[in-house]
Amino acid sequence: MGYGRLQPSDPGGSSRSMGDQSPPQQPPSRKSKKKLIILSIFSITLIAAAAVSAVLLIAVRSKPAAKQSLLHRQPTQAISDACSKTRFPSLCVNSLLDFPGSLNASEADLVHISFNMTLQHLSKALYLSSGLSYLQMDPHAKSAYQDCLELLDDSVDALTRALTTVAPGLGGSPGSSQDVLTWLSSALTNQDTCGEGLADVSGAVKQELGQKLKDLSELVSNCLAIFTATSSNDFSGVPIQNRRLLMESDIMGGDNADVSRDFPRWLGKKERMLLALPVAQIQADIIVSKDGNGTYKTIAEAIKKAPEYSKRRTVIYVRAGRYEEDNLKVGRKKTNLMFIGDGKGITVITGGKSVSEKLTTFRTASFAATGAGFIARDITFENYAGPQKHQAVALRVGADHAVVYRCNIIGYQDTFYVHSNRQFVRECDIYGTVDFIFGNAAVVFQNCSIYARKPMPSQKNTITAQNRKDPNQNTGMSIHACRILAASDLGPVKGSFPTYLGRPWKMYSRVVYMLSYIGDHVAPRGWLEWNANFALDTLYYGEYMNYGPGGAVGQRVKWPGYRVITSTVEANKFTVAQFIYGSSWLPSTGVAFLGGLSV
């Protein structure tokens, strides 16, 4: 999974050299560079306005300028208290002291002030980084550079939404503490992904970008910690934050319609019906057909013509056929797009990009989606590069409130990149070998079949590689009521290729298997080290009432962070209702789901 993740082949599992990938694309064209600079200037302007608002909020308590000057480098008690809760307290204190108004702020005020200050740093980094396209870069460096620009842009957006939620006077939309946590967690993941892509490149771009990006991850981490400490929910814990348990009627949408019970309420009645209806009865906004009998012949054209920032659901029907197109991506501005195919194995979106072509893992995806509200139904996503090409992503999703329903996701190493934000995956068949479900989303897999394939000689199969890097991130993988199976090519030789439930990519890796069937191809110890003792006492790996020949826990690893879950209260924290707050958004998608542990 991820950048530089080597396939597990040695007895202790491979270490990660953070740069197994290669880079690809061109630096931004003059047109896209100009667009980025304009976007950055706009972001900085917005932040400046936010800063003014923050100062106004505390202006009534302003002290005389002379006294402020004398106290310039002396933190107030509020700053000291807030920063003591962070992972990077010295940076926290110094950065807040430099920000207007912080010396007169209460600890509550410091929440939005810290967001505002971090947003300014991110926007400045995006603006300065977008001007580096003149540097000479080899293909790998170009790939990592483009990743960082895209991820910085997404982080500016995430911090802007978080800021306008905690300081609603700035004109933003109301949101919940869970929304803020998700957006901050996503921004931190974005910076982590950027850094991983740069880790193995060399030359001026690495050095220059390194300067521009200095301290960004730490600043976002500090925002997470300060917000967590002052919010009403406890988000800091391992195993997971405590949350209000929801009544079954809340989760499933009440007593009335069967549709409300079978299909969640998280998008609206229209989306519920769209996911329940046969394809023939759906009125698509755009039809893609290779034979020319639709609106467009290519998926790329359909995405280009879809509206931006739409609050209305746009349905793109992709007729039967095999579609191989470069860089298929539903970008952040393309919100609420729903892709419907004619069925698994019938509508196939495919590609063969891999890190062997000097691309980052992030850039290898046959299909990628970051626009909020993304839904895919009845489609196969495939990467055919093969095991010898190492990291090769079939589907990458970083969209918030995303649903992948009744799809095939087929590859070998790094098949499904659940990159960030909140995701729900239902009734999908997922195939792979090494780290084939990886990323740092808050994601629930439900009623899926997860198939380990035959890897290359000397390799081990690892199903998950979760990369939560900060204890305050609300991310992790919940695999609930699924089937963990051996693919047909692995079955006859499963004794030669052990399969593990996961290995910890980052320090606070979090994965839970609940009420799932586990086949006998899974090794009795269950889980694999990443590298020696790394993360074994900080990860959270749990199993709850799994069954099948591979489900016995008597010989499982004895790591401090591994647990056999015996409490239904603890297990419930990883259900749709509590882990991804599905009662508020999932029902409207129309995807059937279990809100709690069982019906």
C-alpha positions as CSV (number, residue, x, y, z in Angstrom):
1,M,0.0,0.0,0.0
2,G,1.1,3.5,-0.2
3,Y,4.3,5.0,-1.2
4,G,7.4,2.9,-0.7
5,R,5.6,0.1,0.8
6,L,7.5,-3.0,-0.1
7,Q,5.7,-6.3,-0.5
8,P,6.0,-8.5,2.6
9,S,8.4,-11.3,1.7
10,D,10.8,-11.6,4.6
11,P,10.0,-13.4,7.8
12,G,9.3,-10.3,9.8
13,G,7.4,-8.4,7.1
14,S,9.0,-5.8,4.9
15,S,10.0,-2.5,6.2
16,R,8.8,0.6,4.4
17,S,11.3,2.7,2.6
18,M,8.8,5.5,1.9
19,G,9.6,5.7,-1.8
20,D,9.0,2.5,-3.7
21,Q,7.0,4.5,-6.2
22,S,7.8,6.4,-9.1
23,P,6.6,9.7,-10.5
24,P,5.0,10.6,-13.7
25,Q,3.2,13.5,-15.0
26,Q,4.2,16.9,-16.4
27,P,4.4,19.9,-14.1
28,P,1.3,22.0,-14.4
29,S,0.7,23.7,-17.7
30,R,0.9,27.5,-17.7
31,K,-2.9,27.5,-17.8
32,S,-3.3,25.3,-14.7
33,K,-0.5,27.1,-12.9
34,K,-2.3,30.4,-13.4
35,K,-5.5,28.7,-12.1
36,L,-3.7,27.5,-9.0
37,I,-2.2,30.9,-8.3
38,I,-5.6,32.6,-8.7
39,L,-7.1,30.0,-6.3
40,S,-4.3,30.5,-3.8
41,I,-4.7,34.3,-3.8
42,F,-8.4,33.9,-3.3
43,S,-7.8,31.5,-0.4
44,I,-5.3,34.0,1.2
45,T,-7.9,36.7,0.8
46,L,-10.5,34.6,2.5
47,I,-8.2,33.8,5.3
48,A,-7.3,37.4,5.8
49,A,-11.0,38.1,6.2
50,A,-11.2,35.3,8.7
51,A,-8.3,36.7,10.6
52,V,-10.0,40.0,10.9
53,S,-13.1,38.3,12.2
54,A,-11.1,36.5,14.8
55,V,-9.4,39.7,16.0
56,L,-12.8,41.4,16.1
57,L,-14.1,38.7,18.3
58,I,-11.6,39.5,21.0
59,A,-11.0,43.2,20.3
60,V,-13.1,44.2,23.3
61,R,-10.4,42.7,25.5
62,S,-7.5,44.3,23.7
63,K,-4.7,45.5,25.9
64,P,-2.6,48.7,25.2
65,A,-0.1,48.3,22.4
66,A,2.8,48.9,24.7
67,K,1.9,46.1,27.0
68,Q,1.3,43.7,24.1
69,S,4.7,44.5,22.8
70,L,6.3,43.7,26.2
71,L,4.5,40.4,26.3
72,H,5.1,39.6,22.7
73,R,7.0,36.3,23.3
74,Q,5.4,35.4,26.6
75,P,2.5,32.9,26.1
76,T,-0.7,33.6,28.0
77,Q,-2.2,30.9,30.3
78,A,-4.7,30.1,27.7
79,I,-2.1,29.5,25.0
80,S,0.0,27.4,27.4
81,D,-3.0,25.3,28.4
82,A,-4.1,24.8,24.8
83,C,-0.7,24.0,23.5
84,S,0.0,21.6,26.4
85,K,-2.6,19.3,24.9
86,T,-0.9,19.1,21.5
87,R,1.8,16.8,20.1
88,F,4.0,19.7,19.1
89,P,3.7,22.2,21.9
90,S,6.7,24.4,21.1
91,L,5.5,24.9,17.5
92,C,2.0,25.6,18.9
93,V,3.1,28.3,21.2
94,N,5.4,30.0,18.7
95,S,2.9,30.0,15.9
96,L,0.1,31.3,18.0
97,L,2.2,34.1,19.5
98,D,2.9,35.3,16.0
99,F,-0.8,35.5,15.1
100,P,-2.8,38.8,15.7
101,G,-5.1,38.7,18.7
102,S,-3.9,35.5,20.2
103,L,-2.6,37.2,23.4
104,N,-6.1,38.3,24.3
105,A,-7.8,35.1,23.4
106,S,-9.5,32.6,25.6
107,E,-8.8,28.9,25.2
108,A,-12.1,28.6,23.3
109,D,-11.1,31.5,21.0
110,L,-7.8,29.7,20.3
111,V,-9.7,26.9,18.4
112,H,-10.7,29.1,15.5
113,I,-7.5,31.1,15.8
114,S,-5.4,28.0,15.4
115,F,-7.5,27.0,12.4
116,N,-7.1,30.4,10.9
117,M,-3.4,30.5,11.4
118,T,-2.9,27.0,9.9
119,L,-5.1,27.9,6.9
120,Q,-2.9,30.9,6.2
121,H,0.2,28.6,6.3
122,L,-1.4,26.1,3.9
123,S,-2.5,28.8,1.5
124,K,0.9,30.4,1.4
125,A,2.5,27.0,0.8
126,L,0.1,26.3,-2.1
127,Y,0.8,29.8,-3.6
128,L,4.6,29.4,-3.3
129,S,4.6,25.8,-4.4
130,S,2.6,26.4,-7.5
131,G,5.4,28.7,-8.7
132,L,8.0,25.9,-8.8
133,S,7.0,24.3,-12.1
134,Y,10.0,25.9,-13.8
135,L,12.3,23.6,-11.9
136,Q,13.8,20.6,-13.7
137,M,12.2,17.4,-12.6
138,D,12.5,13.8,-13.7
139,P,9.2,11.9,-14.1
140,H,9.2,10.7,-10.5
141,A,9.7,14.2,-9.1
142,K,7.0,15.6,-11.4
143,S,4.5,13.0,-10.2
144,A,5.2,13.8,-6.5
145,Y,5.1,17.6,-7.2
146,Q,1.7,17.3,-8.9
147,D,0.4,15.2,-6.0
148,C,1.5,17.9,-3.5
149,L,-0.2,20.7,-5.4
150,E,-3.5,18.7,-5.6
151,L,-3.3,17.7,-2.0
152,L,-2.5,21.2,-0.7
153,D,-5.4,22.6,-2.6
154,D,-7.7,19.9,-1.0
155,S,-6.3,20.8,2.4
156,V,-7.0,24.5,2.0
157,D,-10.6,23.6,1.2
158,A,-10.8,21.2,4.2
159,L,-9.4,23.8,6.6
160,T,-11.7,26.5,5.2
161,R,-14.7,24.4,5.9
162,A,-13.5,23.5,9.4
163,L,-12.8,27.2,10.2
164,T,-16.2,28.4,9.0
165,T,-17.9,25.7,11.1
166,V,-16.1,26.5,14.3
167,A,-16.5,30.3,13.6
168,P,-19.9,30.4,12.0
169,G,-19.9,34.2,11.9
170,L,-17.6,33.9,8.9
171,G,-20.5,32.9,6.8
172,G,-20.0,29.2,6.5
173,S,-22.5,26.4,6.7
174,P,-23.4,24.9,10.1
175,G,-21.7,21.6,10.7
176,S,-21.0,19.1,13.5
177,S,-17.8,18.3,15.5
178,Q,-17.6,15.1,13.5
179,D,-17.5,17.1,10.3
180,V,-14.6,19.2,11.7
181,L,-12.7,16.2,12.9
182,T,-13.1,14.5,9.5
183,W,-11.9,17.6,7.5
184,L,-8.9,18.1,9.8
185,S,-8.1,14.4,9.7
186,S,-8.3,14.5,5.9
187,A,-6.0,17.6,5.7
188,L,-3.4,15.8,7.8
189,T,-3.6,12.7,5.6
190,N,-3.1,14.9,2.5
191,Q,0.1,16.3,3.9
192,D,1.3,12.8,4.9
193,T,0.6,11.6,1.3
194,C,2.5,14.6,-0.2
195,G,5.5,13.8,2.1
196,E,5.5,10.2,1.2
197,G,5.6,11.0,-2.5
198,L,8.5,13.3,-2.0
199,A,10.5,10.9,0.2
200,D,12.3,9.0,-2.6
201,V,12.7,11.8,-5.2
202,S,15.8,13.9,-5.4
203,G,16.8,17.3,-6.8
204,A,15.7,20.9,-6.4
205,V,12.0,20.2,-6.3
206,K,12.3,18.1,-3.2
207,Q,14.4,20.7,-1.4
208,E,12.3,23.6,-2.5
209,L,9.0,21.9,-1.7
210,G,10.4,20.7,1.6
211,Q,11.0,24.4,2.6
212,K,7.5,25.4,1.5
213,L,5.8,22.6,3.4
214,K,7.8,22.9,6.6
215,D,5.7,22.3,9.7
216,L,2.3,22.0,7.9
217,S,1.6,18.5,9.2
218,E,2.5,19.5,12.7
219,L,0.3,22.6,12.5
220,V,-2.7,20.6,11.4
221,S,-2.0,18.0,14.1
222,N,-2.1,20.8,16.7
223,C,-5.4,22.0,15.3
224,L,-6.8,18.5,15.8
225,A,-5.5,18.3,19.4
226,I,-6.8,21.8,20.4
227,F,-10.2,21.1,18.8
228,T,-10.5,17.7,20.4
229,A,-9.7,19.1,23.9
230,T,-12.5,21.7,23.7
231,S,-15.2,19.8,21.8
232,S,-18.0,18.0,23.5
233,N,-16.9,14.5,22.4
234,D,-13.8,12.7,23.3
235,F,-12.0,12.1,20.0
236,S,-8.6,11.4,21.4
237,G,-8.9,7.8,22.5
238,V,-7.7,4.5,21.4
239,P,-9.7,2.4,20.7
240,I,-12.1,5.2,19.6
241,Q,-14.0,8.1,20.8
242,N,-17.2,7.7,22.8
243,R,-20.3,8.7,20.9
244,R,-24.0,8.9,21.6
245,L,-25.7,5.5,20.8
246,L,-28.5,5.9,18.4
247,M,-31.9,4.3,18.6
248,E,-32.6,1.8,15.8
249,S,-35.4,4.1,14.6
250,D,-32.8,6.9,14.2
251,I,-30.4,4.7,12.3
252,M,-32.9,3.2,9.9
253,G,-35.2,6.1,9.3
254,G,-38.3,5.4,11.3
255,D,-41.1,2.9,11.1
256,N,-42.7,4.0,7.9
257,A,-41.5,2.9,4.5
258,D,-39.7,-0.3,3.8
259,V,-37.4,1.8,1.6
260,S,-36.4,3.8,4.7
261,R,-35.6,0.6,6.6
262,D,-33.7,-1.1,3.8
263,F,-31.9,1.9,2.4
264,P,-30.3,4.6,4.6
265,R,-31.4,8.1,5.0
266,W,-28.0,9.7,4.4
267,L,-28.7,11.5,1.0
268,G,-32.4,11.7,0.4
269,K,-35.3,9.9,-1.0
270,K,-34.1,10.3,-4.6
271,E,-30.7,8.7,-4.0
272,R,-32.4,5.9,-2.0
273,M,-34.6,5.1,-5.0
274,L,-31.7,5.4,-7.5
275,L,-29.8,2.7,-5.6
276,A,-32.8,0.5,-5.4
277,L,-34.2,0.8,-8.9
278,P,-33.2,-1.4,-11.9
279,V,-30.9,0.5,-14.3
280,A,-33.7,0.5,-17.0
281,Q,-35.9,2.6,-14.8
282,I,-33.3,5.3,-14.0
283,Q,-33.4,8.6,-15.8
284,A,-29.7,9.4,-16.2
285,D,-28.4,12.9,-16.8
286,I,-25.5,11.7,-18.9
287,I,-25.1,8.4,-20.7
288,V,-21.7,7.1,-21.7
289,S,-21.6,4.5,-24.5
290,K,-18.6,3.4,-26.5
291,D,-20.7,2.8,-29.6
292,G,-21.8,6.5,-29.8
293,N,-25.4,5.9,-28.8
294,G,-25.1,7.9,-25.6
295,T,-24.4,11.5,-24.6
296,Y,-20.6,10.9,-24.8
297,K,-18.3,8.1,-25.8
298,T,-15.9,8.5,-22.9
299,I,-16.2,8.8,-19.1
300,A,-13.7,11.6,-19.1
301,E,-16.0,13.7,-21.3
302,A,-18.9,13.0,-19.0
303,I,-17.0,14.1,-15.9
304,K,-15.9,17.2,-17.7
305,K,-19.4,18.2,-18.6
306,A,-20.9,17.4,-15.1
307,P,-21.7,20.5,-13.0
308,E,-19.3,21.9,-10.4
309,Y,-20.3,22.3,-6.7
310,S,-23.7,20.9,-7.4
311,K,-26.1,20.2,-4.5
312,R,-28.3,18.2,-6.9
313,R,-27.5,14.6,-7.7
314,T,-26.1,14.1,-11.2
315,V,-26.4,10.6,-12.6
316,I,-23.9,9.3,-15.1
317,Y,-24.9,5.9,-16.6
318,V,-21.9,4.0,-18.1
319,R,-23.2,1.4,-20.4
320,A,-21.6,-2.1,-20.8
321,G,-18.1,-2.1,-22.2
322,R,-14.5,-1.9,-21.2
323,Y,-13.3,1.7,-20.6
324,E,-9.6,2.4,-20.4
325,E,-8.9,6.1,-20.2
326,D,-5.9,8.0,-18.7
327,N,-6.3,9.8,-15.4
328,L,-10.0,9.4,-14.8
329,K,-10.8,11.5,-11.8
330,V,-13.8,13.0,-10.2
331,G,-12.1,16.1,-8.7
332,R,-13.1,18.0,-5.6
333,K,-15.3,20.5,-7.5
334,K,-17.4,17.7,-9.0
335,T,-19.8,17.0,-6.1
336,N,-22.7,14.6,-5.9
337,L,-21.9,12.5,-9.0
338,M,-23.3,9.0,-9.2
339,F,-21.9,6.5,-11.6
340,I,-24.1,3.6,-12.5
341,G,-23.0,0.6,-14.6
342,D,-24.7,-2.4,-16.1
343,G,-23.2,-4.7,-13.5
344,K,-20.0,-6.3,-12.2
345,G,-17.9,-7.5,-15.0
346,I,-20.2,-5.9,-17.6
347,T,-19.2,-2.2,-17.2
348,V,-15.5,-2.3,-16.6
349,I,-13.3,0.7,-15.9
350,T,-9.7,-0.4,-16.2
351,G,-6.1,0.6,-16.4
352,G,-2.6,-0.7,-16.1
353,K,-0.6,2.1,-14.4
354,S,1.9,1.2,-11.7
355,V,4.8,2.5,-9.8
356,S,7.1,0.8,-12.3
357,E,6.3,3.6,-14.7
358,K,7.8,6.2,-12.4
359,L,4.5,7.2,-10.9
360,T,3.6,7.7,-7.3
361,T,1.0,5.2,-5.9
362,F,-1.4,8.1,-5.7
363,R,-1.2,8.6,-9.5
364,T,-1.6,4.9,-10.5
365,A,-5.4,4.7,-9.9
366,S,-7.5,3.6,-12.8
367,F,-10.3,5.7,-11.3
368,A,-10.1,8.3,-8.6
369,A,-12.8,10.4,-6.8
370,T,-12.4,13.3,-4.4
371,G,-15.7,15.1,-5.0
372,A,-18.0,14.9,-2.0
373,G,-21.1,12.7,-2.3
374,F,-19.5,10.4,-4.9
375,I,-21.4,7.1,-5.5
376,A,-20.5,4.2,-7.7
377,R,-22.9,1.3,-8.3
378,D,-22.7,-1.9,-10.5
379,I,-19.2,-1.3,-11.9
380,T,-15.9,-3.1,-12.0
381,F,-12.8,-1.1,-11.3
382,E,-9.6,-2.9,-12.3
383,N,-5.9,-2.4,-12.5
384,Y,-4.4,-5.1,-14.6
385,A,-0.7,-4.3,-14.1
386,G,-0.1,-7.6,-12.3
387,P,1.8,-8.5,-9.1
388,Q,5.2,-8.0,-10.7
389,K,4.5,-4.2,-11.1
390,H,4.0,-3.8,-7.4
391,Q,1.8,-0.8,-6.3
392,A,-1.0,-0.4,-8.8
393,V,-4.3,1.1,-7.7
394,A,-7.7,0.1,-9.2
395,L,-9.8,2.6,-7.3
396,R,-8.8,5.6,-5.1
397,V,-11.5,7.4,-3.1
398,G,-10.9,10.6,-1.0
399,A,-14.5,11.9,-1.3
400,D,-16.4,12.6,1.8
401,H,-19.7,10.8,2.2
402,A,-18.7,8.4,-0.5
403,V,-20.5,5.1,-1.3
404,V,-19.2,2.2,-3.4
405,Y,-22.1,-0.3,-3.9
406,R,-22.2,-3.7,-5.7
407,C,-18.8,-3.1,-7.4
408,N,-15.8,-5.3,-8.2
409,I,-12.4,-3.8,-7.2
410,I,-9.7,-5.9,-8.8
411,G,-5.9,-5.7,-8.6
412,Y,-2.9,-7.1,-6.8
413,Q,-0.8,-4.8,-4.6
414,D,-2.6,-1.7,-3.4
415,T,-5.9,-2.5,-5.1
416,F,-8.3,-0.2,-3.2
417,Y,-7.0,3.1,-1.8
418,V,-9.5,4.4,0.7
419,H,-7.5,7.6,1.0
420,S,-9.5,9.9,3.4
421,N,-12.8,11.2,4.6
422,R,-16.0,9.1,5.3
423,Q,-16.8,6.1,3.1
424,F,-19.2,3.2,3.0
425,V,-18.5,0.1,0.9
426,R,-21.3,-2.4,0.6
427,E,-21.7,-5.7,-1.3
428,C,-18.4,-5.4,-3.2
429,D,-15.9,-8.0,-4.2
430,I,-12.3,-6.8,-3.6
431,Y,-9.3,-8.8,-4.9
432,G,-5.6,-8.3,-4.2
433,T,-2.4,-9.5,-2.6
434,V,-0.2,-7.0,-0.7
435,D,-1.9,-4.3,1.4
436,F,-4.7,-4.4,-1.0
437,I,-7.1,-2.3,1.1
438,F,-5.1,0.7,2.4
439,G,-5.4,4.3,3.3
440,N,-6.7,6.6,6.1
441,A,-10.4,7.1,5.6
442,A,-13.0,6.4,8.2
443,V,-14.6,3.5,6.3
444,V,-17.0,0.7,6.9
445,F,-17.0,-2.4,4.7
446,Q,-20.3,-4.3,5.0
447,N,-21.4,-7.5,3.4
448,C,-18.4,-7.6,1.1
449,S,-16.3,-10.5,-0.2
450,I,-12.6,-9.9,0.2
451,Y,-10.4,-12.2,-1.8
452,A,-6.7,-12.8,-1.3
453,R,-5.0,-13.8,-4.6
454,K,-1.9,-15.8,-5.4
455,P,1.1,-13.3,-4.9
456,M,4.6,-13.5,-6.3
457,P,7.0,-16.1,-5.0
458,S,8.2,-15.4,-1.4
459,Q,5.4,-12.8,-0.8
460,K,2.8,-12.8,1.9
461,N,-0.7,-11.5,1.5
462,T,-1.8,-8.6,3.7
463,I,-5.4,-7.5,3.4
464,T,-5.2,-4.1,5.1
465,A,-2.6,-1.5,5.7
466,Q,-4.2,1.4,7.6
467,N,-2.2,4.6,8.0
468,R,-3.6,6.6,10.8
469,K,-0.7,8.7,12.0
470,D,-2.2,10.8,14.7
471,P,-4.2,9.6,17.8
472,N,-6.8,12.4,17.3
473,Q,-7.7,11.4,13.8
474,N,-11.2,9.8,13.6
475,T,-10.1,7.3,10.9
476,G,-9.8,3.5,10.6
477,M,-11.3,0.5,8.9
478,S,-14.3,-1.5,10.1
479,I,-14.9,-4.8,8.3
480,H,-18.3,-5.8,9.3
481,A,-20.3,-8.9,8.3
482,C,-18.0,-9.7,5.4
483,R,-16.4,-12.8,4.0
484,I,-12.6,-13.2,4.0
485,L,-11.9,-15.7,1.3
486,A,-9.1,-17.2,-0.9
487,A,-9.4,-16.5,-4.6
488,S,-9.4,-19.5,-7.0
489,D,-5.7,-19.1,-7.8
490,L,-4.7,-19.0,-4.2
491,G,-6.8,-21.9,-2.9
492,P,-4.7,-24.8,-4.2
493,V,-1.4,-23.2,-2.9
494,K,-2.6,-21.3,0.2
495,G,-0.2,-23.3,2.4
496,S,2.7,-21.6,0.6
497,F,1.4,-18.1,0.8
498,P,0.2,-17.0,4.2
499,T,-2.4,-14.3,4.4
500,Y,-2.7,-11.8,7.2
501,L,-5.6,-9.5,8.2
502,G,-3.4,-6.5,8.2
503,R,-0.2,-4.7,9.1
504,P,0.4,-1.3,10.6
505,W,1.5,1.3,8.0
506,K,1.5,4.1,10.5
507,M,1.8,4.6,14.3
508,Y,-1.9,4.6,15.2
509,S,-3.1,2.1,12.6
510,R,-6.7,1.0,13.4
511,V,-8.6,-1.9,11.9
512,V,-11.5,-4.0,13.3
513,Y,-13.1,-7.2,11.9
514,M,-16.5,-7.9,13.2
515,L,-19.0,-10.8,12.7
516,S,-17.2,-11.8,9.6
517,Y,-16.4,-15.3,8.1
518,I,-12.6,-15.9,7.9
519,G,-11.3,-18.7,5.7
520,D,-8.5,-21.1,6.6
521,H,-6.0,-19.3,4.3
522,V,-5.6,-16.7,7.1
523,A,-2.6,-17.5,9.2
524,P,-3.4,-18.5,12.9
525,R,-1.5,-15.5,14.3
526,G,-3.8,-13.2,12.2
527,W,-1.7,-10.1,11.9
528,L,1.8,-9.2,10.5
529,E,4.4,-6.7,11.8
530,W,5.3,-3.8,9.6
531,N,8.9,-3.6,10.8
532,A,10.1,-5.2,14.0
533,N,8.2,-3.6,16.9
534,F,7.0,-0.5,15.1
535,A,3.5,0.6,16.3
536,L,2.7,-2.6,18.1
537,D,1.8,-0.8,21.3
538,T,0.0,2.2,19.7
539,L,-2.1,0.5,17.0
540,Y,-5.7,-0.7,17.6
541,Y,-6.5,-4.0,15.9
542,G,-9.6,-5.8,17.1
543,E,-11.7,-8.9,16.3
544,Y,-15.3,-9.4,17.5
545,M,-17.2,-12.6,17.1
546,N,-15.8,-13.7,13.8
547,Y,-16.2,-17.3,12.7
548,G,-15.0,-19.8,10.1
549,P,-11.8,-21.9,10.2
550,G,-9.6,-18.8,10.2
551,G,-11.6,-17.0,12.9
552,A,-10.1,-18.7,16.0
553,V,-8.2,-16.2,18.1
554,G,-6.3,-18.6,20.4
555,Q,-3.0,-18.3,18.5
556,R,-3.4,-14.6,17.6
557,V,-0.5,-12.1,18.1
558,K,0.1,-10.9,21.6
559,W,0.8,-7.3,20.8
560,P,-0.2,-4.6,23.3
561,G,-2.4,-2.9,20.7
562,Y,-4.3,-6.1,19.6
563,R,-7.5,-7.0,21.4
564,V,-10.2,-9.6,21.2
565,I,-13.4,-7.5,21.7
566,T,-15.8,-9.0,24.1
567,S,-18.0,-5.9,24.8
568,T,-20.9,-5.0,22.6
569,V,-20.5,-1.4,23.7
570,E,-16.9,-1.4,22.3
571,A,-17.9,-3.3,19.1
572,N,-20.8,-0.8,18.5
573,K,-18.3,2.0,18.2
574,F,-17.2,0.5,14.8
575,T,-20.7,0.3,13.3
576,V,-22.1,2.5,10.6
577,A,-24.1,4.5,13.1
578,Q,-21.2,5.4,15.4
579,F,-18.0,5.1,13.3
580,I,-19.1,7.1,10.2
581,Y,-22.3,8.7,11.6
582,G,-24.3,6.9,9.0
583,S,-27.6,7.7,10.5
584,S,-27.3,11.3,9.3
585,W,-26.1,10.8,5.7
586,L,-26.0,7.2,4.7
587,P,-29.8,6.6,4.4
588,S,-30.2,9.1,1.6
589,T,-27.8,7.2,-0.6
590,G,-30.2,4.3,-0.8
591,V,-27.6,1.7,0.1
592,A,-28.9,-1.0,2.4
593,F,-26.9,-1.1,5.6
594,L,-26.8,-2.3,9.2
595,G,-26.7,0.7,11.5
596,G,-25.8,-1.4,14.5
597,L,-24.1,-4.8,14.9
598,S,-27.0,-6.7,13.5
599,V,-30.6,-6.4,12.4
